[in-house]
Amino acid sequence: MLDLGRLRALHAVAVHGTVGAAAAALGYTPSAVSQQIAKLERETRTTLLERRGRGVRLTDEAHQLAATAEKLLSLVEEAEVRLEERRGLPAGRLAIGCFASAARGLMPRVLAELARRHPSLDARLTEVDPHVSIELVSRGVIDLAVAHDWDIAPMATPPGVEQAVIGDDLCDILVPRDHPLSGRESVRREELADERWISQPPGTVCHDWLIRTLRATGYEPRIVHQAEENPTQVALVAAGLGIALVPRLGRGPLPPEVTPVRLDPVPMRRLRALWRTGAARRPSITETVRTLQELWPSVSAAG
């Protein structure tokens, strides 16, 4: 009989593309994932992974087995939902995917509160980009995602995925202390045509919003530096290397070399929780969403 844990490991590699990424999503070490798949190969007498440079490639047989594993894991989830629903209490493992600034500024308080209220709930966090997290929820790799979208770029969710609004995160323009805009109460987007921008890399939600918004004012933004993490962008602004649009959530205290300026109209991104329709009855899902919404006002005010 095939071992479900080993099938889960293979499915995670198929979804995430690498053993390392699969291990991070499952909360294991890469060595543990490799061992699980090696045992599955012996169990099935089939080669499942082939070396390709520094990475691996799934064989055709592995892809077929991973597709079957996805169906089995869905059935297991359905059984877990029914049991948890009967108990009426949040319990068991809950895999949460969350984007970086919320993982830093929101989730520590949420996870600590869940642990205090529901000691039988094993909530586990993985940091992932919003675009990726929605797909992971849809495919059943994670149970709940905390993602965000912008006013001009609403989030599209696939069939079978439900969502709830957590709250709105305001954003500021950050400029060096000696910048001409420093000290201004507010600035309009049309005034930023000649600025040097520090932004997240292409393909991220924040980068896409910046490009689309500034192009709408009639000019192409000049992005000179790219950094995924907001603290890195703040450090680049502090060094006088450009300006950045940075959300308040997870930003932390600004150094004295950086001044926030309000952009008029104020940009905001909306935080959302997403889960599969089939898991909507799970007390662990409903309680986590409730806790996110409950704690958001205090987290937002602190930002």
Sine and cosine of phi, psi and omega as CSV:
sin_phi,cos_phi,sin_psi,cos_psi,sin_omega,cos_omega
0.00,0.00,0.67,-0.74,-0.03,-1.00
-0.95,0.30,0.65,-0.76,-0.02,-1.00
-0.99,0.11,0.79,-0.61,-0.08,-1.00
-0.91,0.41,-0.61,0.79,0.02,-1.00
-0.89,0.46,-0.61,0.80,0.03,-1.00
-0.95,0.32,-0.61,0.79,0.07,-1.00
-0.90,0.43,-0.61,0.79,0.04,-1.00
-0.89,0.46,-0.63,0.77,0.02,-1.00
-0.90,0.43,-0.69,0.72,0.02,-1.00
-0.90,0.43,-0.68,0.73,0.02,-1.00
-0.87,0.50,-0.64,0.76,0.00,-1.00
-0.91,0.42,-0.63,0.78,0.05,-1.00
-0.91,0.42,-0.64,0.77,0.02,-1.00
-0.89,0.45,-0.61,0.79,-0.03,-1.00
-0.97,0.23,-0.71,0.71,-0.14,-0.99
-1.00,-0.03,-0.31,0.95,0.12,-0.99
1.00,-0.07,-0.41,0.91,0.00,-1.00
-0.67,-0.74,0.37,-0.93,0.04,-1.00
-0.91,0.41,-0.65,0.76,-0.01,-1.00
-0.88,0.47,-0.71,0.71,0.00,-1.00
-0.92,0.39,-0.62,0.78,0.05,-1.00
-0.89,0.45,-0.66,0.75,0.01,-1.00
-0.89,0.46,-0.67,0.74,0.01,-1.00
-0.89,0.46,-0.65,0.76,-0.02,-1.00
-0.93,0.37,-0.56,0.83,-0.05,-1.00
-1.00,0.04,-0.24,0.97,-0.06,-1.00
0.99,0.17,0.39,0.92,0.02,-1.00
-0.94,-0.34,0.04,-1.00,0.18,-0.98
-1.00,0.00,0.43,-0.90,0.08,-1.00
-0.83,0.56,-0.59,0.81,0.02,-1.00
-0.88,0.47,-0.65,0.76,-0.01,-1.00
-0.90,0.43,-0.66,0.75,0.03,-1.00
-0.90,0.43,-0.70,0.71,0.02,-1.00
-0.87,0.50,-0.65,0.76,0.02,-1.00
-0.91,0.42,-0.64,0.77,0.03,-1.00
-0.88,0.48,-0.69,0.72,-0.03,-1.00
-0.95,0.32,-0.58,0.81,0.06,-1.00
-0.88,0.48,-0.65,0.76,0.05,-1.00
-0.91,0.42,-0.62,0.79,0.02,-1.00
-0.91,0.41,-0.60,0.80,0.05,-1.00
-0.89,0.46,-0.68,0.73,0.03,-1.00
-0.92,0.39,-0.61,0.80,-0.02,-1.00
-0.91,0.41,-0.63,0.78,-0.04,-1.00
-0.99,-0.13,-0.11,0.99,-0.06,-1.00
0.81,0.58,0.67,0.74,-0.07,-1.00
-0.66,-0.75,0.64,-0.77,0.13,-0.99
-0.98,0.21,0.84,-0.54,-0.07,-1.00
-0.95,-0.31,-0.55,0.83,0.00,-1.00
-0.84,-0.55,0.68,-0.73,0.07,-1.00
-0.86,-0.51,0.66,-0.75,0.02,-1.00
-0.93,0.37,0.68,-0.73,0.10,-1.00
-0.64,-0.77,0.99,-0.17,-0.08,-1.00
0.88,0.47,-0.81,-0.58,0.03,-1.00
-1.00,0.01,-0.11,0.99,-0.04,-1.00
-0.93,-0.37,-0.29,-0.96,0.00,-1.00
-0.73,-0.68,0.33,-0.94,0.05,-1.00
-0.76,-0.64,0.71,-0.71,0.06,-1.00
-0.97,0.24,0.69,-0.72,0.08,-1.00
-0.97,0.26,0.20,-0.98,0.04,-1.00
-0.86,0.52,-0.64,0.77,0.02,-1.00
-0.90,0.44,-0.60,0.80,0.02,-1.00
-0.91,0.42,-0.65,0.76,0.02,-1.00
-0.89,0.46,-0.66,0.76,0.02,-1.00
-0.90,0.43,-0.69,0.73,0.00,-1.00
-0.92,0.39,-0.59,0.80,0.03,-1.00
-0.92,0.40,-0.60,0.80,0.05,-1.00
-0.91,0.42,-0.64,0.76,0.06,-1.00
-0.91,0.41,-0.64,0.77,0.02,-1.00
-0.87,0.50,-0.63,0.78,0.01,-1.00
-0.88,0.48,-0.64,0.77,0.03,-1.00
-0.92,0.40,-0.68,0.74,0.00,-1.00
-0.90,0.43,-0.67,0.75,0.00,-1.00
-0.91,0.42,-0.54,0.84,0.06,-1.00
-0.91,0.41,-0.64,0.76,0.04,-1.00
-0.91,0.41,-0.64,0.77,0.04,-1.00
-0.89,0.46,-0.68,0.73,0.02,-1.00
-0.87,0.49,-0.66,0.75,0.01,-1.00
-0.87,0.49,-0.66,0.75,0.03,-1.00
-0.90,0.43,-0.66,0.75,0.01,-1.00
-0.90,0.43,-0.63,0.77,0.03,-1.00
-0.88,0.48,-0.71,0.70,-0.02,-1.00
-0.89,0.46,-0.68,0.73,0.00,-1.00
-0.91,0.41,-0.70,0.71,-0.01,-1.00
-0.91,0.41,-0.60,0.80,0.01,-1.00
-0.91,0.42,-0.64,0.77,0.01,-1.00
-0.91,0.41,-0.64,0.77,0.02,-1.00
-0.94,0.35,-0.53,0.85,0.04,-1.00
0.98,0.22,0.13,0.99,-0.02,-1.00
-0.80,-0.60,0.61,-0.79,0.08,-1.00
-0.88,0.47,0.80,-0.59,-0.02,-1.00
-0.39,-0.92,0.28,-0.96,0.03,-1.00
0.99,0.15,-0.11,-0.99,-0.07,-1.00
-0.99,0.10,0.67,-0.74,0.07,-1.00
-0.77,-0.63,0.92,-0.39,-0.01,-1.00
-1.00,0.01,0.86,-0.51,-0.06,-1.00
-0.90,-0.44,0.77,-0.64,0.13,-0.99
-0.96,-0.28,0.66,-0.75,-0.13,-0.99
-0.49,-0.87,0.59,-0.81,0.03,-1.00
-0.97,0.25,0.30,-0.96,-0.28,-0.96
-0.85,0.53,-0.79,0.62,-0.12,-0.99
-0.93,0.36,-0.50,0.86,0.09,-1.00
-0.97,0.26,-0.55,0.83,0.07,-1.00
-0.88,0.47,-0.50,0.87,-0.01,-1.00
-1.00,0.01,-0.69,0.73,-0.17,-0.99
-0.99,-0.12,-0.32,0.95,-0.10,-0.99
-0.87,-0.50,-0.74,0.67,-0.20,-0.98
-0.92,0.39,-0.54,0.84,0.05,-1.00
-0.83,0.56,-0.67,0.74,0.02,-1.00
-0.93,0.36,-0.65,0.76,-0.01,-1.00
-0.91,0.42,-0.73,0.68,-0.02,-1.00
-0.90,0.43,-0.64,0.77,0.03,-1.00
-0.91,0.42,-0.64,0.77,0.01,-1.00
-0.93,0.37,-0.65,0.76,0.05,-1.00
-0.89,0.46,-0.67,0.74,0.01,-1.00
-0.90,0.44,-0.60,0.80,0.00,-1.00
-0.94,0.35,-0.68,0.73,-0.08,-1.00
-0.99,0.17,-0.56,0.83,-0.16,-0.99
-0.72,-0.69,0.98,0.18,-0.05,-1.00
-0.89,0.46,-0.31,0.95,0.03,-1.00
-1.00,0.10,-0.10,0.99,0.01,-1.00
-1.00,-0.04,0.81,-0.58,0.00,-1.00
-0.96,-0.29,0.99,0.17,-0.02,-1.00
-0.99,0.11,0.77,-0.64,-0.05,-1.00
-0.80,-0.60,0.72,-0.69,-0.12,-0.99
-0.96,-0.27,0.68,-0.73,0.15,-0.99
-0.79,-0.62,0.76,-0.65,0.01,-1.00
-0.99,0.12,0.86,-0.52,-0.01,-1.00
-0.59,-0.81,0.39,-0.92,0.05,-1.00
-0.93,0.37,0.55,-0.84,-0.01,-1.00
-0.81,0.58,-0.67,0.75,0.01,-1.00
-0.85,0.53,-0.68,0.74,-0.06,-1.00
-0.95,0.30,-0.64,0.77,-0.10,-0.99
-0.89,0.46,-0.59,0.81,0.01,-1.00
-0.90,0.45,-0.68,0.73,0.04,-1.00
-0.90,0.44,-0.63,0.77,-0.01,-1.00
-0.91,0.41,-0.60,0.80,0.09,-1.00
-0.90,0.43,-0.73,0.68,-0.04,-1.00
-0.86,0.51,-0.59,0.81,-0.04,-1.00
-1.00,0.02,-0.03,1.00,0.06,-1.00
0.99,0.14,0.23,0.97,0.01,-1.00
-0.97,0.24,-0.61,0.79,0.10,-0.99
-0.84,-0.55,0.37,-0.93,-0.06,-1.00
-1.00,0.03,-0.56,0.83,-0.10,-0.99
-0.58,-0.82,0.65,-0.76,0.05,-1.00
-0.86,-0.51,0.61,-0.79,0.20,-0.98
-0.94,-0.35,0.93,-0.36,-0.09,-1.00
-0.78,-0.62,-0.01,-1.00,0.02,-1.00
-0.53,-0.85,0.39,-0.92,0.17,-0.99
-0.67,-0.74,0.04,-1.00,-0.04,-1.00
-0.89,-0.45,0.27,-0.96,-0.06,-1.00
-0.86,0.51,-0.58,0.81,-0.04,-1.00
-1.00,-0.08,-0.01,1.00,-0.01,-1.00
-0.65,-0.76,0.97,0.26,-0.03,-1.00
-0.88,0.48,0.50,-0.87,-0.02,-1.00
-0.97,0.23,0.73,-0.68,0.09,-1.00
-0.98,-0.19,0.81,-0.59,0.00,-1.00
-0.94,-0.33,0.64,-0.77,0.00,-1.00
-0.95,0.30,0.29,-0.96,0.07,-1.00
-0.85,0.52,0.60,-0.80,0.03,-1.00
1.00,0.02,0.08,1.00,0.02,-1.00
-0.86,-0.51,0.79,-0.62,0.04,-1.00
-0.96,-0.28,0.30,-0.95,-0.04,-1.00
-0.53,-0.85,0.36,-0.93,0.09,-1.00
-0.63,-0.78,0.59,-0.80,0.01,-1.00
-0.97,0.23,0.73,-0.68,0.09,-1.00
-1.00,-0.05,-0.74,0.67,0.00,-1.00
0.21,-0.98,0.02,-1.00,-0.03,-1.00
-0.95,-0.31,0.72,-0.70,0.00,-1.00
-0.95,-0.32,0.89,-0.46,-0.02,-1.00
-0.98,0.18,0.43,-0.90,-0.03,-1.00
-0.81,-0.58,0.50,-0.87,0.03,-1.00
-0.82,-0.58,0.41,-0.91,0.23,-0.97
-0.99,0.11,0.79,-0.61,0.06,-1.00
-0.97,-0.26,0.79,-0.62,-0.04,-1.00
-0.77,-0.63,0.42,-0.91,0.10,-0.99
-0.88,0.47,0.47,-0.88,-0.08,-1.00
-0.84,0.54,-0.57,0.82,-0.03,-1.00
-1.00,-0.07,0.23,0.97,0.01,-1.00
-0.96,0.29,0.54,-0.84,0.01,-1.00
-0.83,0.55,-0.45,0.89,0.01,-1.00
-0.99,0.12,-0.22,0.98,-0.02,-1.00
-0.89,0.45,0.75,-0.66,-0.03,-1.00
0.99,-0.11,-0.26,0.97,0.07,-1.00
-0.94,0.34,0.58,-0.81,0.07,-1.00
-0.95,0.30,-0.62,0.78,0.01,-1.00
-0.41,-0.91,0.27,-0.96,0.02,-1.00
-0.58,-0.82,0.58,-0.81,0.03,-1.00
-1.00,-0.04,0.40,-0.92,-0.09,-1.00
-0.89,0.46,-0.53,0.85,-0.02,-1.00
-0.91,0.42,-0.33,0.94,-0.02,-1.00
-0.99,0.13,-0.03,1.00,-0.13,-0.99
-0.97,-0.26,0.27,0.96,-0.13,-0.99
-0.88,0.47,-0.56,0.83,-0.10,-0.99
-0.99,-0.16,0.18,0.98,-0.09,-1.00
-0.99,0.17,0.43,-0.90,0.15,-0.99
-1.00,-0.09,0.84,-0.54,-0.15,-0.99
-0.98,-0.22,0.57,-0.82,0.19,-0.98
-0.93,-0.38,0.82,-0.58,-0.14,-0.99
-0.62,-0.78,0.24,-0.97,0.19,-0.98
-0.94,0.34,0.30,-0.95,-0.04,-1.00
-0.92,0.38,0.34,-0.94,0.07,-1.00
-0.85,0.53,0.53,-0.85,0.00,-1.00
1.00,-0.09,-0.23,0.97,0.06,-1.00
-1.00,0.00,0.39,-0.92,-0.04,-1.00
-0.88,0.48,-0.69,0.72,-0.04,-1.00
-0.91,0.42,-0.66,0.75,0.03,-1.00
-0.89,0.46,-0.71,0.71,-0.02,-1.00
-0.88,0.47,-0.65,0.76,0.01,-1.00
-0.90,0.45,-0.69,0.72,-0.03,-1.00
-0.88,0.48,-0.72,0.69,-0.02,-1.00
-0.88,0.47,-0.76,0.65,-0.07,-1.00
-0.91,0.41,-0.64,0.77,-0.05,-1.00
-0.93,0.37,-0.71,0.71,-0.05,-1.00
-0.96,0.27,-0.54,0.84,0.09,-1.00
-0.90,0.44,-0.53,0.85,0.00,-1.00
-0.91,0.41,-0.34,0.94,0.04,-1.00
-1.00,0.04,-0.06,1.00,0.10,-0.99
0.97,-0.25,0.18,0.98,0.03,-1.00
-0.62,-0.78,0.39,-0.92,0.01,-1.00
-1.00,-0.02,0.85,-0.53,-0.02,-1.00
-0.90,0.43,0.62,-0.79,0.01,-1.00
-0.99,-0.15,0.99,-0.11,-0.02,-1.00
-1.00,-0.03,0.89,-0.46,-0.09,-1.00
-0.96,-0.27,-0.38,0.92,0.01,-1.00
-0.66,-0.75,0.59,-0.81,0.01,-1.00
-0.79,-0.62,0.73,-0.69,0.00,-1.00
-0.50,-0.86,0.71,-0.70,-0.03,-1.00
-0.95,0.32,-0.64,0.76,-0.11,-0.99
-1.00,0.02,0.71,-0.71,0.03,-1.00
-0.86,0.50,-0.65,0.76,0.04,-1.00
-0.87,0.50,-0.53,0.85,0.06,-1.00
-0.93,0.37,-0.65,0.76,0.05,-1.00
-0.88,0.47,-0.67,0.74,0.03,-1.00
-0.87,0.49,-0.66,0.75,0.01,-1.00
-0.90,0.43,-0.62,0.79,0.03,-1.00
-0.92,0.38,-0.63,0.78,0.07,-1.00
-0.90,0.44,-0.68,0.73,-0.01,-1.00
-0.87,0.49,-0.50,0.87,0.03,-1.00
-0.99,0.14,0.02,1.00,0.05,-1.00
0.98,0.19,0.41,0.91,-0.12,-0.99
-1.00,-0.10,0.00,1.00,0.01,-1.00
0.40,-0.92,-0.13,-0.99,0.07,-1.00
-0.88,-0.47,0.29,-0.96,-0.06,-1.00
-0.56,-0.83,0.49,-0.87,0.14,-0.99
-0.98,-0.19,0.92,-0.39,-0.14,-0.99
-0.79,-0.61,0.80,-0.60,0.07,-1.00
-0.90,0.44,0.40,-0.92,-0.03,-1.00
-0.98,0.22,-0.51,0.86,-0.04,-1.00
-0.89,0.45,0.83,-0.56,0.06,-1.00
0.96,0.28,0.12,0.99,-0.06,-1.00
-0.96,0.29,-0.60,0.80,-0.03,-1.00
0.98,0.19,0.07,-1.00,0.01,-1.00
-0.88,0.47,0.65,-0.76,0.02,-1.00
-1.00,0.06,0.60,-0.80,0.07,-1.00
-0.94,0.35,0.33,-0.94,-0.04,-1.00
-0.89,0.46,-0.32,0.95,-0.01,-1.00
-0.98,0.18,-0.06,1.00,-0.09,-1.00
-0.85,-0.53,0.70,-0.72,0.01,-1.00
-0.85,-0.53,0.77,-0.64,0.09,-1.00
-0.99,0.11,0.62,-0.78,0.05,-1.00
-0.76,-0.66,0.71,-0.71,-0.01,-1.00
-0.97,0.25,0.77,-0.64,0.07,-1.00
-1.00,-0.01,0.73,-0.68,-0.06,-1.00
-0.92,-0.38,0.88,-0.47,-0.02,1.00
-0.95,0.30,0.41,-0.91,-0.09,-1.00
-0.95,0.32,0.84,-0.55,0.08,-1.00
-0.96,0.30,0.55,-0.84,0.08,-1.00
-0.56,-0.83,0.49,-0.87,0.12,-0.99
-0.89,-0.45,0.57,-0.82,-0.05,-1.00
-0.98,-0.21,0.82,-0.57,0.04,-1.00
-1.00,0.07,0.67,-0.74,-0.03,-1.00
-0.70,-0.71,0.53,-0.85,0.17,-0.99
-0.97,-0.23,0.67,-0.74,-0.04,-1.00
-0.76,-0.65,0.60,-0.80,0.02,-1.00
-0.44,-0.90,0.29,-0.96,0.02,-1.00
-0.96,0.27,0.58,-0.81,-0.01,-1.00
-0.84,0.55,-0.63,0.78,-0.02,-1.00
-0.91,0.41,-0.33,0.94,-0.01,-1.00
-0.98,-0.21,0.11,0.99,-0.11,-0.99
-0.89,0.47,-0.41,0.91,-0.04,-1.00
-1.00,0.09,-0.13,0.99,-0.04,-1.00
-0.92,0.40,0.82,-0.57,0.07,-1.00
-0.84,0.55,-0.54,0.84,0.00,-1.00
-0.91,0.41,-0.56,0.83,0.05,-1.00
-0.94,0.33,-0.79,0.61,-0.06,-1.00
-0.89,0.46,-0.61,0.79,-0.01,-1.00
-0.95,0.32,-0.61,0.80,0.02,-1.00
-0.92,0.39,-0.68,0.73,0.04,-1.00
-0.89,0.46,-0.68,0.74,0.02,-1.00
-0.88,0.47,-0.65,0.76,0.00,-1.00
-0.93,0.37,-0.64,0.77,0.07,-1.00
-0.85,0.52,-0.74,0.67,-0.01,-1.00
-0.93,0.37,-0.56,0.83,-0.02,-1.00
-0.94,0.35,-0.65,0.76,-0.07,-1.00
-1.00,0.06,-0.29,0.96,-0.09,-1.00
-0.84,0.54,-0.71,0.70,-0.05,-1.00
-0.83,0.55,-0.66,0.75,-0.01,-1.00
-0.95,0.31,-0.60,0.80,0.03,-1.00
-0.92,0.39,-0.69,0.72,-0.02,-1.00
-0.90,0.43,-0.65,0.76,0.00,-1.00
-0.91,0.41,-0.60,0.80,0.01,-1.00
-0.93,0.38,-0.49,0.87,0.01,-1.00
-0.94,0.33,0.00,0.00,0.00,0.00
